[in-house]
Every structure is written in structure tokens, then in C-alpha cells.
Amino acid sequence: MLGGIEEVLETTESEQDMYRSLQTDIEIRIPIKAPLATNRFSTARHDYARSNINVAYGSGRYNKLSGGVEPRNWYEVQITVNKTISTQPNYPKNKPFWIVTDDGYKFEAHTTADNNKQLTAYGKTGNDRVFGRWIKGRLATAGYVKPVDNTTTDTERLGVVTQEMLNAAQMRDGSY
């Protein structure tokens, strides 16, 4: 799902080998806050139906030109990192870094906001959608979730990512 996205690069076989040889034991697990399937219609904050991975089901964006609110793109994902993770000594702060995916892509990312809690793709275009295309794209390709053009018309909430989907996809019990 990342192929053809500006500022996302495919890695070569030799690059992948190099990255594997440089891999360390340092691991930072960032949980994905997602609702249980039974809570996908909930508006309660603690149910996560409009959380980081499902932000497209939250409030839309104000459009200055039309003066109205437009729905968010389904691939938009906001990755907010808990302070217990963002304060770890190996958590990246104050400079861009590369994320190399296990499926042959790489893109630059950085952390922003208070305590470096916002993790986002770095660059001029599509920042809010790179992670979404990677995570949701994998789930959609595997048949766990249905991509939605307009979340306001998704009355069955088929595009909401749930804990059960993440577990079925073996996404490390809801972490990426």
C-alpha cells in the first residue's frame, strides 16, 4: 500500500540485508488504541472508536474555502505515543529518522508536540496518511477491514479498525 506514495521509498534487497545486519535488540512498542468490535459505534472516549487509528470517524476538518466541515480521509492516522514510551532513553526526539518497514519500504519520520508524543511521517505531502496506508493497507489487503471513501456514509462501520482485527492480523497484540 505504500508503493507510489511521494516520499516513501522502496528498499532494495541489499538495503534490507544491510538493515537486518544493523538491527539491535532495542524495541519500542507503540500500542494501537482500537475499540472492541462491539464498541465500534461508541462515542465514549475510552472505547477508542474514534482513536488514533480511527480518527477519520471523529470530527471532520474545517474547510476555509467552503466554510464547512469535511470528513477526514480514511487513511488518516494520528500516532500519539504515551509518555511512558516517549520518555524512554532510545525513543527518537528532536531530529528526523528513517522508519524501515518489514515489507520493503522506508520513509522519514519525526516526533513533535509536548514530550515528543506525536509520531508522524516527515515531509511535505501526505504526512497524516503514510502510517494509515501502511497499517490500514495491510489490514485491508488481508480482508480484515474495508477501506471507506467517506466515513460519514459508513453506517455499518466496516472501516473501523478493531482490536480483533489487529489480533487476527498478528499485529503484535495491537502494536506497530
N, C-alpha and C positions, 0 to 999 in steps of 0.2 A: 504493500500500500504506500510505501514511501518513494517508489520509483517515479521519476519525472517531477518531483517537487523541488522548486528552486531552493537552493542552499542545503539540500540533502544529497549526499554523495554515496554512490555505491562503492563498496570496498572490493579490492581485488583479492584473489586467493592468497597472494603473497602478503598483502596487508593483514589479512585475517590471521595468517600464521604468525606474523610479527606481533600482533596484539595478543594472541594466545601466549606467546613466549614471554611477554611483558606482564601478564596477568599476575596480580598479587592475591594475598588472602584477605585483603581489605574488602569488606562488603557493606554497602549501605542499602538497607531495605526500606523502601518508602511505601507504606500501605495505601491501597486504593480504597477510598471510602465509597462504598456502594451499598444500596439497600438490599434487603432480602427481597425475593420476588414478590412475596405477599405485601410488601410495603412500597412497591414501585409507584403507587398512586398517591402516597402520603405527602402532605405538605409540612409535616413535622421535621424540624431541623435534624433531630437525632436519628431519623430514618434514612437520611442521605439520598433521597430520591432526586434531589437537585444538587448533589455534591460535585466535587471536582470533576469526576468522570462524566457526570450527567448535568453539567452546568447549562447545557442547551435547553433543559427543561425548567430552568429558573427564569428570572426576569430577563426580558429582551434588552436590546441596546437602543438607546435613543438615537434617532437619525436627525441630525441638524437640518438637512435639506427638506425632509418631508414634515418634520415636527412631530413625527410619530415614533412608536416603539416597534422595532422589527425583531423577529425571532433570531436567536443565535444559531450559528451553523452547528449541525450535529457533531461535527468533528472537533469543535472547540472543546478543549480540556484545560482546566487550570490545575496545576500541581502545586498544592500548598503542603509544605513539609512541617511536621510537628517540631516544636522547639527542642524536644529531647533528641531528635535526629539532627537538626540544623546546627546544634552546638557541639556535635561530635568532632573530635580533632581532625578527622580526614574528610569531613564534609566540605565541598568546594565553596569558596567565598571570594568575592571581590575581583574575580577575573574569569573570562570565558574559558571553557574547557570542552573537549570533544566527548560526545556520547557515541559509543560504538555498539550497535545492536547485534544480537545473536543471529540475525537473519541477513546480514551483509550490507548494512547501511551505517553511515555516520553523519552526525550533524553537530554543530556547535551549540552549546547551551550556556546558561549563566544563572546565578541566583540573584534575586533582588528583594526589595522591601525590608521591613524590620526583621532582624535576626536572619536575614537571607532565606526567608521562609517560602518565597515564590520561586519555583524552578521552571524555567521557560527556555524554549529554543531561542537561539541568538540569531539576530539578523534582521533584515529589512522587511521580509514578507512572510506571511503565514505563521508567525510565531505561536499563535494560540491554537494552531491546528496540527502541528507536526506530531506532538505526542498523541493527539487524538487519532490521527491517521495510523500511527504505529500501533497503539493499544487497541482501539476500536476496530481498526482494519483487520487485525489478527482474529478478533472475536467474530467479525462479520464473515471473513473468509472461511472460518471453521463452522459457520452456520449457527453460532450461539446468539447473535443479535442481528437485527435488521437495520441497516442504515436508513435514516429518515431525512427526507428533503426539508420538511417543515414540522418541527416538533409540536406546534400548536394543533396540527391535524392528526397526531398520533394518539388517537383515543384509546387504543389498546396498550399503549406504552411498550410497543415491540422494540423500540430503540433504546430503552433504558437498560443500562448495564447493571446486572445484579451480582451479588456475592456468589450465587450458584453458578452463574456463567463463568466468573473468574476462576472458581474452583474447578469446574469441568474442563476449562482450558489449561489447567495446571499453571496458572499464573501466580505461583508461589503463595497460595492462600491469600490472594488479593494484594500482592506486592509486585512492583516492577522495578 
